[in-house]
Amino acid sequence: MRSRVEVGGERRGVAVLVLVALGALIPVWGPEAALRGTGEADVPGSGGIGLLRTVVFAVLAVPVGELFVRRLVRGVPGAPAAAPRSWAVVANSVGCVAALGLASVVATGNLVPGGLGDIDVGGLYDSRDGKLALLEVNAFLAAALCAASGRPGTQVWPLAAVMVAEALRAHPTTEYGPLTGSGLTLVHLVCASVWVGGLVYVLRTLRLWGRAKAGAVLLGRYARVAAVLLVAITATGVWSSLRRMPPETVLEQLTDTAYGRVLLAKVILMAGVAVLALWARVRLARAEDPLTACVPARAEVYALGAVVAVSGLLTVLPVPIRW
């Protein structure tokens, strides 16, 4: 007979797959729902593009979180030598495939290609968006090779290149103050990747360590950093939103534009994430067994997954402000 641990692991795996499938529906079906009644035009293939961007954001967090938490573990006294198996090679490879898909869209004039003949690879070198798309493809490929090598820490440089490319892509030169917008997006993306990916790797580490006291120390150290990350994410998110939606128009645009509606949904989700994070911190500080904080922390991971999906959806919606 199979053990309860094996059965429980299978159930958790099925539950995660179901949640991932449901999360994928957010960027796929989200544009149509968000644009309904706004009078704004939908971008062709926005559902597929939003899904690819969601994949890029999600897999980017995996290796970044691993690198960050492994550095935290080095300072934990009495930490067990065991470490979870790295997902970095797979994550970076998936990111490379997703980036290739996005590059193919850019190569056809920001339209979904109907076939290989529609893709003008050489044209990617002639535009800013094309060069950034190629940079992301090559950077993910380099990160996968670095992760598979004997020095996985070197993948931090190609991962940084992906983040810079994403930040520049999100703010075209026609925008007012594009460098300011890119800077805000870069900080937002770095903090979000460390928070999401770090929490996933911390929970995987705690499951491997069992009831070791070092687990509570690691979770506490991560929680302190996560609090700072939450402040940085909130500050950069609010600033970026106000740049695109002036204060006097925010309330109106939150309900009358697709971008505003999805942004409001993201704010509500982030409020839920903050509550779960606070709950985990209280348990960590006051409970007899600090590791009971893993329960709200797991719920926090699922909520953050929804936030990542909504963020991918935001990237394909028309920006409400006119520059």
C-alpha atoms as one frame of an Amber mdcrd trajectory, in Angstrom:
protein
   0.000   0.000   0.000   1.177   3.472  -0.797   2.037   5.751   2.079  -0.040
   8.770   3.020   2.868  11.002   2.032   2.824   9.649  -1.542  -0.946  10.002
  -1.820  -0.808  13.520  -0.352   1.952  14.476  -2.771  -0.075  13.265  -5.751
  -3.113  15.210  -4.598  -1.062  18.361  -4.167   0.398  17.871  -7.643  -3.044
  17.522  -9.203  -4.285  20.574  -7.283  -1.323  22.642  -8.510  -1.932  21.581
 -12.120  -5.599  22.547 -11.831  -4.694  25.934 -10.353  -2.110  26.550 -13.085
  -4.708  25.740 -15.753  -7.211  28.094 -14.135  -4.569  30.803 -13.835  -3.776
  30.472 -17.555  -7.377  31.391 -18.340  -6.871  34.863 -16.831  -4.604  36.250
 -19.593  -6.336  34.183 -22.314  -9.943  35.203 -21.641  -9.207  38.341 -19.648
  -8.877  40.866 -22.516 -12.383  40.258 -23.833 -13.929  40.503 -20.369 -11.951
  43.612 -19.388 -12.687  45.481 -22.642 -16.422  44.800 -22.613 -18.369  48.068
 -22.624 -15.309  50.347 -22.643 -15.297  51.162 -26.354 -11.591  50.339 -26.546
 -10.219  48.155 -29.342  -8.754  44.738 -28.618  -5.242  43.889 -29.798  -5.230
  40.908 -32.234  -4.034  37.777 -30.449  -3.968  39.537 -27.082  -4.959  36.375
 -25.219  -2.013  34.352 -26.514   0.416  37.218 -26.073  -0.796  37.783 -22.521
  -0.297  34.091 -21.747   3.266  34.170 -23.094   4.078  37.244 -21.019   2.619
  35.552 -17.945   4.887  32.568 -18.586   7.908  34.862 -18.911   7.118  36.595
 -15.610   6.470  33.295 -13.812   9.567  31.410 -14.971  11.767  34.459 -14.406
  10.880  34.335 -10.710  11.974  30.704 -10.308  15.762  31.043 -10.812  15.847
  34.499  -9.218  14.154  33.141  -6.096  16.492  30.159  -5.964  19.598  32.323
  -6.141  18.270  34.643  -3.440  17.212  31.952  -0.962  20.395  29.945  -1.398
  22.287  33.038  -0.320  19.998  33.336   2.721  20.592  29.690   3.634  24.342
  30.279   3.877  23.774  32.524   6.885  21.379  30.184   8.724  23.156  28.514
  11.660  22.839  24.733  11.720  21.157  24.598   8.317  20.948  21.043   6.902
  23.099  20.340   3.867  20.126  19.087   1.853  18.758  21.474  -0.772  15.797
  21.135  -3.134  16.492  20.170  -6.711  16.934  23.239  -8.881  14.204  24.112
 -11.365  16.322  26.809 -13.004  17.295  24.899 -16.163  13.689  23.962 -16.937
  12.366  27.431 -16.043  14.918  29.250 -18.201  14.278  26.848 -21.095  10.535
  27.470 -20.880  11.269  31.192 -20.732  13.345  30.906 -23.901  10.459  29.200
 -25.730   7.975  31.840 -24.507  10.363  34.618 -25.535  10.664  33.013 -28.983
   6.887  33.102 -29.276   6.830  36.788 -28.375   9.676  37.490 -30.811   7.685
  35.814 -33.606   4.818  38.205 -32.893   7.143  41.212 -33.131   8.620  39.799
 -36.353   5.180  39.856 -38.012   4.408  43.454 -37.138   2.922  42.707 -33.684
   0.436  40.269 -35.237   0.049  36.576 -34.488   1.843  34.739 -37.349  -0.283
  32.422 -39.451   2.758  30.403 -40.519   6.549  30.381 -40.676   6.447  32.342
 -43.929   4.908  35.312 -42.122   7.864  35.684 -39.747  10.537  38.155 -40.814
  13.435  37.212 -38.563  15.787  39.722 -40.169  13.299  42.485 -39.470  13.831
  42.018 -35.748  17.195  43.787 -36.065  15.545  46.853 -37.602  13.317  47.836
 -34.673  13.740  48.575 -31.001  11.105  46.027 -29.970  12.701  43.405 -32.206
  16.136  43.868 -30.665  14.679  43.659 -27.152  12.782  40.492 -28.083  15.989
  38.900 -29.405  17.822  39.971 -26.262  15.267  38.148 -24.097  15.533  34.958
 -26.167  19.335  34.919 -25.997  19.392  35.885 -22.321  17.046  33.044 -21.317
  19.134  30.611 -23.358  22.330  31.838 -21.692  20.673  31.576 -18.262  19.680
  27.959 -18.960  23.265  27.114 -19.941  24.627  28.868 -16.844  22.161  27.015
 -14.601  23.266  23.677 -16.092  26.937  24.509 -15.623  29.085  24.119 -12.538
  28.557  27.792 -11.662  24.781  28.369 -11.581  25.301  31.710  -9.859  26.445
  33.214 -13.158  22.878  33.086 -14.481  22.176  36.262 -12.514  23.640  38.319
 -15.391  21.472  36.987 -18.252  18.447  37.104 -15.926  19.230  40.756 -15.237
  19.354  41.324 -18.996  15.842  39.846 -19.351  14.523  42.209 -16.683  16.148
  45.247 -18.279  14.736  44.265 -21.673  11.241  43.866 -20.206  11.481  47.233
 -18.474  12.566  48.975 -21.680   9.920  47.178 -23.772   7.134  48.305 -21.446
   8.002  51.965 -21.963   8.476  53.032 -25.599  10.455  56.129 -26.463   7.243
  57.956 -27.427   6.156  57.880 -23.791   6.690  60.874 -21.525   9.755  60.157
 -19.358  10.404  56.603 -20.651  13.566  56.142 -18.561  11.644  56.907 -15.364
   8.978  54.399 -16.325  11.574  51.769 -17.203  13.345  52.323 -13.888  10.122
  51.871 -11.933   9.230  48.737 -13.898  12.700  47.284 -13.372  12.550  47.726
  -9.594   8.985  46.378  -9.553   9.966  43.308 -11.583  13.088  42.538  -9.556
  11.255  42.790  -6.222   8.311  40.728  -7.470  10.609  37.995  -8.818  12.538
  37.760  -5.562   9.313  37.682  -3.531   7.441  35.063  -5.596  10.361  32.841
  -6.510  11.927  33.166  -3.068   8.761  32.098  -1.274   8.371  29.050  -3.519
  11.959  27.941  -2.866  11.699  28.606   0.876   8.632  26.367   1.133  10.350
  23.653  -0.904  13.368  23.884   1.405  11.251  23.671   4.557   9.470  20.581
   3.252  12.863  18.948   2.674  14.247  19.965   6.077  11.230  18.718   8.007
  10.995  19.987  11.607  14.562  21.318  11.764  14.874  24.538  13.799  16.830
  26.085  10.962  13.594  26.091   8.950  11.959  28.636  11.248  15.106  30.807
  11.085  15.106  30.708   7.279  11.410  31.550   7.102  11.922  34.452   9.509
  14.790  35.882   7.474  12.765  35.622   4.291   9.767  37.288   5.978  11.862
  40.310   6.952  13.087  40.746   3.385   9.569  40.158   2.015   8.251  43.047
   4.102  10.731  45.406   2.422   9.886  43.938  -0.987   6.179  44.549  -0.392
   6.838  48.216   0.356   8.987  48.592  -2.774   6.439  46.808  -4.986   3.603
  48.940  -3.640   5.520  52.200  -4.058   6.670  51.489  -7.614   3.259  50.126
  -8.597   1.410  53.202  -7.334   3.904  55.571  -8.952   3.705  53.749 -12.294
  -0.099  53.774 -12.195  -0.254  57.483 -11.457   2.041  58.159 -14.404  -0.485
  56.453 -16.679  -3.623  57.556 -14.859  -3.412  61.096 -13.447  -4.839  61.376
  -9.891  -7.902  63.337 -10.985  -8.935  60.547 -13.409  -8.076  57.438 -11.375
 -11.535  56.689  -9.965 -13.163  57.052 -13.369 -10.566  54.990 -15.217 -10.628
  52.175 -12.654 -14.154  51.341 -13.807 -14.406  52.735 -17.347 -11.189  51.405
 -18.928  -9.928  47.858 -19.364  -6.526  48.759 -17.940  -8.125  50.351 -14.889
 -10.412  47.385 -14.248  -7.578  44.873 -14.352  -5.394  47.163 -12.262  -8.170
  47.305  -9.647  -8.335  43.501  -9.650  -4.568  43.374  -9.124  -4.801  45.810
  -6.198  -7.480  43.652  -4.546  -5.365  40.533  -5.030  -2.312  42.284  -3.601
  -4.344  43.314  -0.562  -5.203  39.650  -0.041  -1.548  38.696  -0.432  -0.564
  41.300   2.169  -3.108  39.859   4.626  -1.756  36.340   4.103   1.812  37.568
   4.532   0.853  39.328   7.778  -0.920  36.199   9.007   2.190  34.123   8.314
   4.387  36.661  10.115   2.127  36.639  13.189   2.201  32.841  13.326   5.946
  32.858  12.907   6.366  35.215  15.866   3.680  33.956  18.271   2.821  30.326
  17.541   4.362  27.546  19.615   5.449  25.916  16.364   6.716  28.690  14.061
   6.529  26.371  11.049   2.716  26.560  11.153   3.327  29.821   9.248   3.789
  27.617   6.176  -0.004  27.228   5.891  -0.772  30.895   5.060   2.519  31.071
   3.152   1.306  28.361   0.751  -1.935  30.247   0.247   0.182  33.333  -0.411
   1.988  31.491  -3.234  -1.307  30.685  -4.954  -2.498  34.290  -4.580   0.801
  35.561  -5.982   0.341  33.226  -8.941  -2.950  34.975  -9.682  -1.185  38.340
  -9.394   1.414  37.218 -11.962  -1.366  36.149 -14.356  -3.138  39.493 -13.944
   0.165  41.289 -14.535   0.575  39.400 -17.813  -2.940  40.482 -18.780  -2.133
  44.133 -18.037   0.693  44.126 -20.598  -1.672  43.518 -23.535  -4.385  46.030
 -22.651  -4.476  49.550 -24.117  -2.936  52.115 -21.798  -5.702  54.620 -20.908
  -3.622  57.795 -20.835  -2.822  59.663 -24.074   0.754  60.945 -24.180
